[in-house]
Amino acid sequence: MRFNGVRTVVLLAGLSALIVVVGGALGGTSGLLIALVIALVTNGVAYFASDRIALSAMGARPVSEVEQPAMYQTVRELSTAARQPMPRLYVSPTVAPNAFATGRNPRKAAVCCTMGILQILDGRELRAVLAHELSHVYNRDILISSVAGALAAVVTWGANLAWFIPLGNSDDEDGSGVLGALLLLVLGPVAAMIIQLAISRTREFQADASGAQLSGDPLALAAALRKIESGTRRLPLPEDGRLASVGHLMIANPFRGEGVLRLFSTHPPTAERVARLEQMAGYRR
């Protein structure tokens, strides 16, 4: 948990230094001052609004206990068993089956399920998935994951903005200029690199193990992962920059894993995760 906090500080400081260096190189003293302001704003947005950015990207809305009684009852039981506060609960209208947790800490956490996952999982499997997401919260994985995703979203937004703002030759009448076009091509992979460097693939194994312990049912989580993988193959999320910066938060890779979006993949193979869960349940291969 402490290491995730250190990595978050390093990530924010490193990106701030990069912004300041680039600003100083491009604009001298004035560019340096502008870069300092951008760095401060970026850090503030990434730290304090990371949960809202992720939830907004998925079109999620808060749900009441009347709307989702089973989801509320399950999360309340698991939170009580872990002696942790109840997170906010959201549902995304997305048909692709998936779930994720976001926020700075357990008191600011939010857990979101897509409509797709609520439709394909039975009660036992949903309980296991929610235990997995709560384990991300309790392990403090969501701090570094949410901040990295927010930073990637800001960088991607900057890349899109660069296309419309004349940053290169002032005489360029085509709109973006040479530098703007270069930024558009470069900053997308930079956003992916931020996520890849900040987030360890082992965090999913850790959340699988601690989530299975919390729910007491590793085989239910294994069954849920199989269903989710099958569902995302049939109904992957669209190849959208905003969604790419949220995909690493989800319990399973929500994309087909083709093209540029392969750079954003931070999930270990589902087959390996299932094998580990079956071993927890006493299965031997």
N, C-alpha and C positions, 0 to 999 in steps of 0.2 A: 504493500500500500504506500509506504513512504517513498519507494523507488518510483512509483507512478507520479507522485507529486514532484520529485526532482526532475523527471523527464519532461513534465509539463513546463516547468520553469525554463529548462534548457531549450525546449522547442520554441517557446515564446521569445526568449532572449535571442536565439539564433536567427529567427525570422526577422526580428526587429533590427538586428545588426545588418542583415542582408538588405533590408529596405533602406536603411540609412546610408550604407555604402553605395548602393545603386543611385539613390537620390543625390548624394554628393558628387558622384562621378558625372551624372547627367546635367545637373543644374548648379553646381558650385554651392555657395553659401545659401542662396535662396532655395535651391533644390534640397539641401541638407535639412533646412528648417521644415520644409513641406514634408520631407520623408519622416522626420521625427513625429510630426502630427499624425501622419498616416500610420506609423508604427504604434503609437499610443492608442489610436482609435481601433486598429486591427486587434490589438491585444485585448482591449476592453470588450469588443464585440465577441471575440473568440471565447473569452472566459465567462462573461456574464450572460451572453445570449446564445450560447452553443445549443442549448436544449430547444429553444424556439426556432433556430435555424433548421435543425434536423426535423422537428415536427412539422414545420411549415413546408419543407421540401416534400414530405410524404402526404401533405394535405390532411394531416391528422387533426382530430377534434377531441376535446375532453368528453368523457361519457360518464353518466350517472350510474348509481347502483341499480336504479330501476331499469335502465337500458341494458346493462350487462351484469346481472346478478351473479352469475357463475364466476365471471372474471373477478369481480370484487371479493366474493367469498373466498376464492382460492388465494388471491394475493394477500388478503387479510390474514388467513390462516398461516401462510408461509412467512409473512412478515412478523407475526406474533411468535412463531416458533424460533425465528432468528433473533428476536428481541430488537427489531429495527422498526423505524417509522414506516407508515404506509405511504408508498409513492403515489403520484398522480397517475391516473389511467387514461389512455387515449386509444382511439380506434382510427385507422386509416381506411379510406374507401377502396384502397388498392386491392385488386383481385389476386395478385401474386401472393402466395402464402409466405408470411415472414413475421418477425417480431424483433423489437430492439428496445434497449434502455438508453436513456440519455440524462444529462444533468451533471452538476459539479460534485455532489455528495449525496448520501442517502436522504437527507432532509430536502434536497432540491431535485430529487430524481423523478423521472417520468418513465413509465413503461407503456409501449405502444404495440398493439397487435393489428395486423391488416384484416380486412374482412375475409380475405382468402384463407388465412390460417384458422380463423374462427369457424369456417365452414367445413374444413376437411379434417380437423382433429377432434377426437373424442375427449371427454372430460379428463381422463387419466393422462393423455398425451399433452393436453393444454396445460395441465398442472405442472408437468415436467418442464415444458418450455418456459413457463413463467418463473419456475424455480431457477432455471438457467439464467434468465435475464436479471433476476434479483441477485444472483451470485455475482454478476458483473458489477452491480451497484455496490454490494458489500465488499468485493475485492478492490474497489476503487478503480476498476478498469474504465469506467465511463468518464472519469476526469480527463485522462489523456486522450481517449477515443473521441470524446465530444469536442475537445479543444482542437485536436488535429483535423477533425471533420469540418469544424467551423473555419479554421484557417484555410483549408483547401477550398471551401466554398467562396471565401473572400478572394482568394487568388484567382479562382475560376471566373468570378464576377469581374475582377480586374482585367482578365484576359479578354472577356467579351466587351468590356467598356473600351479597351484599347483599340478595338476594331473601328469604333465610331469617332474616336477623338484623334485629330491630326497631331501625332507626336513626332513625326519625322520631319521631312522637308516642309517648311511653312508654305511653299509655293505649290505643294501637292494638292490638287483639286479633287482627288479621288476619295478624300475622307480621312482615312486612317494614317496614311503615310507609311514609309518603310518600317519605322520603328514599331508602329502600332501593329503591323502585320506580323513582325517578328515576335512581339510579345504574345500575340494570339497563338502562335505556333509553339512557343516555349513554355508559357505558364501552365498549360494543361498538364504536361508531364511533370512540371514542378509540383503541382497540386497532388498528383499521384505519389510523388516521391516523399512529400511531407507525411502522408498517411503511412506509406511503407516503412519509413525510417522510425516513425513514432510508435507504431503498433506491432507488437509481437504476435505471430500466429499462434503461439502457445497459449495465449489468453483464452482461446476457445476450448482447448483441452482442460484448462484449469476451471473454467466456468461449467463445462460439462460435468467434471468430477464433483465440484462443490454443489452444483445444482442437483445432481443425482443424490448426493448425501442429504440435501435439504428436503427433497421430495421423497426420498427413500425408495425410488423406482427408476433405476438406470435403464431398464428395458423399455419403459414408456418413452424416455427421451430418445433412445435409439430408434424406436418406431416412428416417432414424430420427425426425426431428422430424415428418415427415408421418405416419408410423405412430402416433406417440405422440398427436398431435392427434386423429387419427381414433379411436384407442382411448379417449381421455378423453371424447370426445363420446358414445360408446356407454356407457362405464362411468365416469362422473365420481365423484369422492369425494363422500360425503354431506355435506350442509350442517350441519357440526358446528363449534362454536366452537374446539375444540382443534385440529382439522385446518386451520381457516382461518388460524391463526397459524403453520402450517408450510408452507402452499401456496406462499409466495414463495420457499422454498428449492429448489423442484423445477425440473426442466429445462423443464417446460411447465406452463401453468395447469391444475391438476387439477380445476377446478370448471366448471360450465356457464356461469358468468359472469352469473348472474341474481340479482336481489334484492340483499340486503345484501352478499353475497360479492363483488359487483363492486367494492366498496370496497377489498378486499384484493388485487386484481389488480395485479401488478407486472411482468408479462411483456409484451414487445412482440409484435405480430402474428407468427404463425408464417410467414406468406407472406413477410414482409419479411426474416425471419431466413434463410429458405431462399434468397431472392434474393441476399443478401449472400454466402452460402456458395457458391452457384453462380458468382458473380463471382470469388471466390477461386480457383475451379477453372478459370477462363478462359472461362466462359460469358458471352455478351453478349446482352442483351435489347433 
